[in-house]
């Protein structure tokens, strides 16, 4: 059977590197490239860390591209600086040079080209804002037919968002960060007919990164990927951290762990609820990950990183 073609578009948070690592462990996936969107990161550090991870995992033939799109509401700098820390972790700096190539074109142009040239429709695995996807679709609308589906970490349906009022005054707290960074682009993607499977906060709120799991990762640190993952999770353990991007990405590995539910939705682009994914009768139909077998998911992550 031919492999499932996937293009990854992440935005450089700790979680995004872990999601990329998880994707690379999936044997039935052919990863066509990784685009870094300049949202929850400092982009140079994000691109560098991504390339080093591909090197470490033996995938230096997979190209990385730097998206140059712009958002509307920047991520807090305390979140973004994690990209710089990950890029400096010892295990990612054992070699002087990086083998994985950084393509010359922008991430959005790269996305257009990869989709145009793909031999079959491609799954977009997006763990950041939808801006690069929206810009690529604006440049080359015909690529929509080459997108099999978008699997996306984003949105909050029946729970509060995570753009807290303490960080962003003047909001009502309903937005999720990946939407809030650029709700207009999310709304543009909502206007397409592309299948969207989203992993909203409704689900991720139930799947925390626990001390117990991080310690289990430590006990298998003889595996380089567990060592790196354990370091990354140790970095974020003081925060309320959840399996956001990793939970969304694991769907590609084991969709049977999840139950999906269809909702009719609208992206709010202005006002106090800017960045909200609102349930609206007659709105854009999307599939949301609704339930997950947590035990199976945690075991899967530990197993996949044991390499
Ligand atoms: Ca992310």
Boltz pocket constraint, residues with backbone or C-beta under 6 A from the ligand:
constraints:
  - pocket:
      binder: B
      contacts: [[A, 10], [A, 11], [A, 12], [A, 13], [A, 15], [A, 16], [A, 40], [A, 127], [A, 128], [A, 245]]
      max_distance: 6.0
